[in-house]
Amino acid sequence: MNFAPVEQAMDAAVARGVFPGVVVLVNVGGRIAFLRAAGRRTLAPDDTSPMREDTIFDLASLTKPLATTTAMMLCVRDRRVSLDDRVTRFFHNFGVHGKTHVTFRHLLAQTSGLSAWRPYYRDIVKIERGGRINFTASRGAKEWVYEAIQREKPEAPAGARTLYSDLGFMLLGAAIEQMSGLTLDRFCHEKIFKPLGLRATSFVDLALLRTRRLEPIVDMIAPTERCPWRKRILCGEVHDDNAYAMGGVAGHSGLFSCARDLDRLATTLRESWLGQNVFLPSSIVSEFWRRDDPVGSSTWALGWDTPSLKGSTAGTELSRNAVGHVGFTGTSLWIDLDRHVHVIVLSNRVHPTRDNDLIRDFRPLIHDLVIRAVSDA
């Protein structure tokens, strides 16, 4: 397999300023066929730190499929919940404004009708400035968000349209905590990360940072944005504003990891789908990875996306039978189920500012180059 064009594209993207640096991993048939880092880990306050293959990244929305959705798979396996259970089974106040019929399947398939996003962090900061000391990033702030989501008016009836929603995954994180009696980060650590040997994968609980019971090794982590309201370059604390306000542990964002750990997790999920790994039953992974399209135009499976016919971040070469997801910070994972190939792309394109969308052209290009290299072998 000739990955020279992939390497050239990585170096060219760094030179163009698509991101400070990037790590790309390609797994073919269960083995790593390509792993390379390019560029720098940081640009500010200096640019002397090279990107490394083991650099840890803020995964942003990759949290949704890799942590929250995998946790939901385990809960379904253990019969803690059914996909077609109504959300009101766990959140009795959620049914207001016509949301009674929303199920967990709707949340996972992005058809719940909940809004894409709300600036909850602004309200939380305002409450703290109004006198509630240390409210931001507290358990109380997280509960405030959960209650606010339950009061939300939907933008569409359940199942009527596709609307990618952070709110739905925040609520899924809360549901996992209710089902298990564990915090989301502890559940994921005990049931997913530790059993699979993922040593560099975790949420960063900001309460532990505040009390200095947790000290991130910042020279191993790719920094993200110079945050305009936190007044610092973020490194080792979640970039997503709402996830930060909720304490760093949330169903939609907050997970940190490195390429090799993600390779192990993706391999385990693919092997489970094939019936070759007992981590999860094949039937459950298959149901989550099957496109769920009640409206006739959705690319979404349950917690995972599939390639769209035009303009997909996965490019044009991945099979239609692929699943994946992207993260706002510049991360992505795509698994081609026909070719038994997965591609992990990790970058910190939001460093030092989120006002850089050059990655839009890089994402499809790098996936096309990878699949051509694999197919020509």
C-alpha positions in Angstrom: 0.0 0.0 0.0 1.4 3.3 -1.1 0.5 6.0 1.5 2.9 8.6 0.0 -0.1 10.7 -1.3 -1.6 10.6 2.1 1.6 11.9 3.7 1.9 14.6 1.1 -1.6 15.8 1.7 -1.0 15.9 5.5 2.1 18.0 5.0 0.4 20.3 2.5 -2.5 20.8 4.9 -0.2 21.9 7.7 1.6 24.3 5.3 -1.8 25.8 4.3 -2.8 26.3 7.9 -5.7 23.8 7.8 -4.5 22.9 11.4 -1.3 23.2 13.4 -0.9 19.5 13.2 -2.6 16.2 12.5 -2.4 12.5 13.3 -3.8 9.9 10.7 -4.3 6.2 11.5 -5.5 3.6 8.9 -6.4 0.1 10.0 -6.9 -2.5 7.4 -8.3 -5.9 8.3 -7.7 -5.4 12.0 -4.0 -4.2 11.7 -2.6 -0.7 11.6 -1.4 -0.1 8.1 -0.5 3.6 8.5 0.1 5.9 11.4 1.8 9.2 11.1 1.8 12.6 12.8 2.5 15.9 11.0 3.0 19.5 12.0 3.0 21.0 15.5 1.0 20.3 18.6 0.8 24.0 19.5 1.2 27.4 17.9 0.7 29.6 21.0 2.3 30.6 23.2 5.1 28.9 21.0 5.3 26.6 18.1 8.2 24.4 19.2 6.3 21.3 20.2 5.9 18.8 17.4 2.8 16.7 16.9 3.3 13.1 18.0 1.5 9.9 17.2 0.5 9.5 20.8 -0.9 13.1 21.3 -4.2 13.2 23.1 -7.0 15.3 21.5 -10.2 16.8 22.6 -12.6 14.6 20.5 -15.6 17.0 20.7 -18.6 15.3 19.1 -16.8 12.0 18.7 -17.9 11.7 22.3 -21.4 10.9 21.0 -20.7 7.7 19.1 -17.6 6.5 21.1 -18.7 7.1 24.6 -22.4 7.8 24.9 -23.6 5.5 22.1 -21.4 2.7 23.1 -22.7 3.1 26.7 -26.2 2.9 25.3 -25.3 -0.3 23.4 -24.2 -1.8 26.7 -27.4 -0.6 28.5 -29.5 -2.2 25.8 -27.5 -5.4 26.1 -28.0 -5.5 29.8 -31.7 -4.7 29.4 -31.6 -1.5 31.4 -33.4 0.2 28.5 -35.1 -0.5 25.2 -34.5 1.7 22.2 -38.2 2.3 21.9 -38.7 3.2 25.5 -40.0 6.8 25.9 -37.7 9.3 27.4 -40.3 10.1 30.0 -39.6 6.7 31.6 -36.6 8.4 33.2 -37.5 12.1 33.0 -41.1 12.5 33.9 -41.2 16.3 33.1 -39.8 15.8 29.6 -43.2 15.2 28.1 -44.2 18.9 28.1 -44.8 20.8 24.9 -45.7 17.6 23.0 -42.6 15.6 23.6 -44.4 12.6 25.3 -43.7 10.3 22.3 -40.0 10.9 22.0 -38.0 7.6 22.4 -34.4 6.8 22.9 -34.3 5.7 19.3 -35.4 9.2 18.3 -32.6 10.8 20.4 -30.0 8.5 18.9 -31.2 8.9 15.3 -31.4 12.7 15.6 -35.1 12.7 15.0 -36.3 13.8 18.4 -37.2 17.3 17.2 -35.0 18.9 19.9 -33.0 22.0 18.9 -29.5 21.6 17.7 -28.0 23.7 20.4 -28.7 26.2 23.1 -26.2 28.6 24.8 -26.8 27.2 28.3 -23.3 28.2 29.4 -24.2 31.9 29.1 -27.1 31.4 31.6 -24.9 29.4 33.9 -22.2 32.1 33.9 -24.8 34.7 34.5 -26.2 32.8 37.5 -22.7 32.6 39.0 -22.1 36.3 38.5 -25.4 36.9 40.2 -24.0 35.4 43.4 -24.1 31.6 43.1 -20.4 31.0 43.8 -18.6 28.2 41.9 -21.8 27.3 40.0 -20.1 27.0 36.6 -18.8 23.5 36.0 -20.6 22.2 39.0 -23.0 19.2 39.5 -25.7 21.8 40.1 -25.0 23.4 36.7 -25.3 20.1 35.0 -28.7 19.4 36.7 -29.8 22.9 35.7 -29.0 22.0 32.0 -30.9 18.7 32.3 -34.0 20.5 33.7 -33.7 23.1 30.9 -33.7 20.5 28.2 -36.8 18.9 29.7 -38.6 22.2 29.4 -37.5 22.8 25.8 -40.1 23.2 23.1 -39.3 20.9 20.2 -38.8 22.3 16.7 -40.6 19.3 15.1 -42.7 16.3 16.3 -40.8 13.1 17.1 -39.8 11.3 13.9 -40.9 14.1 11.5 -37.5 15.5 10.5 -33.8 15.0 11.1 -32.2 17.7 13.3 -28.7 17.0 14.7 -29.0 17.8 18.3 -26.5 18.2 21.1 -29.4 18.5 23.5 -30.5 14.9 22.7 -27.1 13.5 23.6 -26.8 15.6 26.8 -30.1 13.9 27.8 -28.7 10.4 26.8 -25.8 11.0 29.1 -28.2 11.8 31.9 -30.2 8.7 31.2 -27.1 6.5 31.3 -26.4 7.9 34.7 -29.9 7.2 35.9 -29.9 3.6 34.5 -26.5 2.7 36.0 -26.3 4.7 39.2 -22.8 5.9 38.0 -21.6 9.2 36.6 -21.2 9.0 32.8 -17.4 9.2 33.0 -17.2 6.4 35.6 -19.6 4.2 33.7 -17.5 4.6 30.5 -14.3 4.0 32.4 -15.5 0.9 34.1 -17.5 -0.6 31.3 -15.6 0.5 28.1 -12.2 2.1 28.6 -10.7 -0.1 31.3 -11.9 -3.4 29.9 -10.5 -2.5 26.4 -7.2 -1.2 27.9 -7.7 2.4 26.7 -5.2 4.1 29.0 -5.3 7.6 27.3 -9.1 7.8 27.0 -11.2 9.7 29.5 -13.4 12.6 30.3 -11.7 15.4 32.3 -13.8 16.2 35.3 -13.4 19.9 36.0 -14.3 19.5 39.7 -11.2 17.3 40.0 -9.1 19.9 38.2 -10.4 22.6 40.5 -9.4 20.6 43.6 -6.1 19.6 42.1 -7.0 15.9 42.4 -6.4 15.7 38.6 -3.4 17.1 36.8 -3.5 16.7 33.0 -0.1 16.3 31.4 -0.5 19.3 29.1 2.5 18.5 27.0 0.8 15.3 25.8 -2.5 17.1 24.9 -3.2 19.1 21.8 -4.5 22.6 22.9 -7.6 24.0 21.3 -9.0 27.6 21.3 -8.0 30.8 23.0 -11.4 31.0 24.6 -12.9 34.5 24.5 -14.8 34.1 27.8 -12.5 31.8 29.7 -9.7 34.1 28.8 -7.0 31.4 28.1 -5.8 28.8 25.7 -7.6 25.6 26.5 -5.5 22.5 27.1 -6.7 19.6 29.1 -10.2 21.1 29.6 -13.1 20.6 27.2 -13.4 23.1 24.4 -17.2 22.8 24.1 -18.8 25.7 26.0 -21.8 23.8 27.3 -19.8 20.7 28.3 -17.4 23.0 30.2 -20.3 24.7 32.0 -21.6 21.2 32.9 -18.3 20.2 34.5 -16.5 18.6 31.6 -18.5 15.3 31.6 -21.5 15.3 29.1 -23.1 13.0 26.6 -22.4 15.3 23.6 -18.8 16.3 24.2 -15.9 16.0 26.7 -14.0 12.9 25.7 -10.2 13.0 25.3 -8.2 10.2 23.5 -5.4 9.3 21.2 -5.2 7.5 17.8 -4.1 4.1 19.1 -6.9 4.0 21.7 -9.5 5.0 19.1 -8.1 2.3 16.9 -8.6 -0.3 19.6 -12.2 0.9 20.3 -13.1 0.9 16.5 -11.6 -2.5 16.0 -13.6 -3.9 19.0 -16.8 -2.5 17.7 -16.2 -3.8 14.1 -15.2 -7.3 15.5 -18.4 -7.2 17.6 -20.4 -6.4 14.5 -18.8 -9.4 12.8 -19.5 -11.7 15.8 -15.8 -12.0 16.5 -15.7 -10.2 19.9 -17.9 -10.8 22.9 -17.7 -7.1 24.0 -21.1 -6.5 22.4 -23.6 -8.8 20.6 -23.5 -8.5 16.8 -27.2 -7.9 16.7 -27.0 -4.8 18.8 -24.1 -3.3 16.9 -25.9 -4.1 13.7 -29.0 -2.3 14.8 -27.1 0.8 15.9 -25.2 0.9 12.6 -28.2 0.4 10.4 -29.4 3.7 8.8 -32.5 4.9 10.6 -34.4 7.0 8.1 -38.1 7.6 9.0 -38.2 10.8 7.0 -36.7 9.5 3.8 -33.7 11.8 3.6 -31.5 11.0 6.7 -28.0 9.6 6.7 -28.1 8.9 10.4 -27.9 5.5 12.0 -28.2 5.3 15.9 -25.5 7.6 17.3 -23.5 7.2 14.1 -23.6 8.9 10.7 -23.3 7.3 7.3 -21.9 8.8 4.1 -24.2 11.2 2.3 -24.4 10.9 -1.5 -23.0 14.4 -2.0 -20.6 16.5 0.1 -19.7 13.9 2.7 -16.8 14.4 5.0 -16.0 10.7 4.2 -15.3 11.6 0.6 -16.5 9.7 -2.4 -14.5 6.5 -2.1 -15.8 5.0 1.1 -18.6 2.5 0.6 -22.1 3.5 1.3 -22.0 0.8 4.0 -19.8 2.8 6.3 -20.4 4.5 9.6 -18.6 7.4 11.2 -18.7 10.8 12.9 -16.8 14.1 13.0 -15.9 16.4 15.9 -15.9 20.2 15.8 -12.3 20.4 17.1 -11.0 18.7 13.9 -11.5 15.0 14.6 -13.1 12.2 12.8 -13.5 8.4 12.6 -15.0 6.5 9.6 -15.3 2.7 9.4 -15.8 1.1 6.0 -17.7 -2.1 6.8 -17.3 -3.5 3.3 -13.5 -3.1 3.1 -12.8 -3.7 6.8 -11.0 -0.4 6.9 -11.2 2.4 9.4 -9.6 5.9 9.2 -8.9 8.1 12.2 -8.1 11.7 11.7 -7.2 13.8 14.7 -6.3 17.5 14.6 -6.7 20.6 16.6 -8.0 22.8 13.8 -9.6 25.2 16.4 -6.2 26.2 17.7 -5.8 29.0 18.3 -9.2 30.1 16.9 -12.3 28.3 15.7 -12.5 30.7 12.8 -10.8 28.3 10.5 -12.9 26.0 8.3 -10.2 24.9 5.8 -10.6 21.3 7.1 -13.8 21.0 5.1 -11.7 20.4 1.9 -9.2 18.2 3.7 -11.5 15.7 5.2 -13.0 14.2 2.0 -9.6 14.4 0.3 -7.7 12.4 2.9 -10.4 9.7 3.0 -10.3 9.4 -0.8 -6.5 9.1 -0.8 -6.6 6.5 2.0 -9.2 4.3 0.2 -7.3 4.6 -3.1 -4.1 3.5 -1.4 -5.8 0.5 0.2 -7.7 -0.5 -3.0 -4.6 -0.3 -5.2 -2.6 -2.7 -2.9 
